[in-house]
Amino acid sequence: MLTLLIGIRVSPEPGAVELLERYMIALSYAINRILSQDLKTIKEVHRELKEWFGFPSRIAHYCYRDSVANAEAWGGTLIRVGGLPCCCARDQA
């Protein structure tokens, strides 16, 4: 059996790199906003992600979902360790 190996160089498009950088900044912003103000509605954060970071609706929705999952994970960890209260504090009380 013969195996063929091909090496390819791929360079990302500048637009994709810029979108990824904005996504990471927006994700941090949304996590901090959810933890600090106990936001549960998608409407408030979704609107800000679309307007401030220039995301299409679908990417803003994905960023919000990621931030909620991360906020719940961090919130549960912080509460167990005795850190700051967040939206998960009601569930554990």
C-alpha positions in Angstrom: 0.0 0.0 0.0 1.3 3.4 -1.0 0.6 6.6 1.0 0.8 10.1 -0.5 1.6 13.0 1.7 1.0 16.6 0.5 2.1 19.7 2.4 -0.1 22.8 2.0 0.4 26.2 3.4 -2.7 28.0 4.5 -2.9 31.6 5.5 -6.1 33.0 7.1 -7.9 35.8 5.6 -7.5 39.1 7.4 -11.3 39.4 7.8 -11.5 36.1 9.6 -8.7 37.0 12.0 -10.3 40.3 12.8 -13.7 38.7 13.4 -12.1 36.2 15.7 -10.4 39.0 17.7 -13.7 40.9 18.0 -15.5 37.7 19.1 -13.0 37.1 21.9 -13.4 40.7 23.1 -17.2 40.5 22.9 -17.2 37.2 24.7 -15.2 38.6 27.6 -17.5 41.7 27.7 -20.7 39.5 27.7 -19.4 37.2 30.4 -18.5 40.2 32.6 -21.9 41.8 31.9 -23.8 38.7 32.8 -21.9 38.1 36.0 -21.9 41.7 37.2 -25.6 42.5 36.4 -27.2 39.1 36.5 -28.6 39.4 33.0 -30.7 36.6 31.9 -32.4 38.0 28.8 -30.9 37.5 25.5 -32.4 40.8 24.2 -30.1 43.2 26.1 -26.8 41.5 25.5 -27.7 40.4 21.9 -28.5 44.0 20.9 -25.2 45.3 22.4 -23.2 42.6 20.6 -24.8 43.4 17.3 -24.5 47.2 17.7 -21.1 47.6 19.4 -19.2 44.8 17.9 -20.9 44.8 14.5 -21.8 41.1 14.6 -24.4 39.5 12.4 -27.4 38.2 14.3 -26.3 34.6 14.3 -22.8 35.3 15.5 -24.2 37.6 18.3 -26.4 34.7 19.3 -23.5 32.2 19.4 -21.4 34.7 21.4 -24.3 35.1 23.9 -24.7 31.3 24.2 -21.0 30.9 24.8 -20.9 33.7 27.4 -23.9 32.2 29.3 -22.2 28.8 29.4 -18.9 30.3 30.6 -20.6 32.6 33.1 -22.5 29.6 34.6 -19.2 27.6 34.8 -17.3 30.5 36.4 -20.2 31.4 38.7 -20.6 27.9 40.1 -16.8 27.7 40.6 -16.6 31.1 42.3 -19.5 30.4 44.6 -18.1 27.0 45.7 -14.7 28.7 46.4 -16.4 31.6 48.3 -16.0 34.2 45.6 -18.4 36.8 44.3 -22.1 36.0 44.1 -23.6 35.7 40.7 -26.7 34.4 38.9 -26.0 30.8 40.2 -26.3 31.9 43.8 -30.1 31.6 43.8 -29.9 28.0 42.7 -27.5 27.0 45.4 -29.2 28.9 48.3 
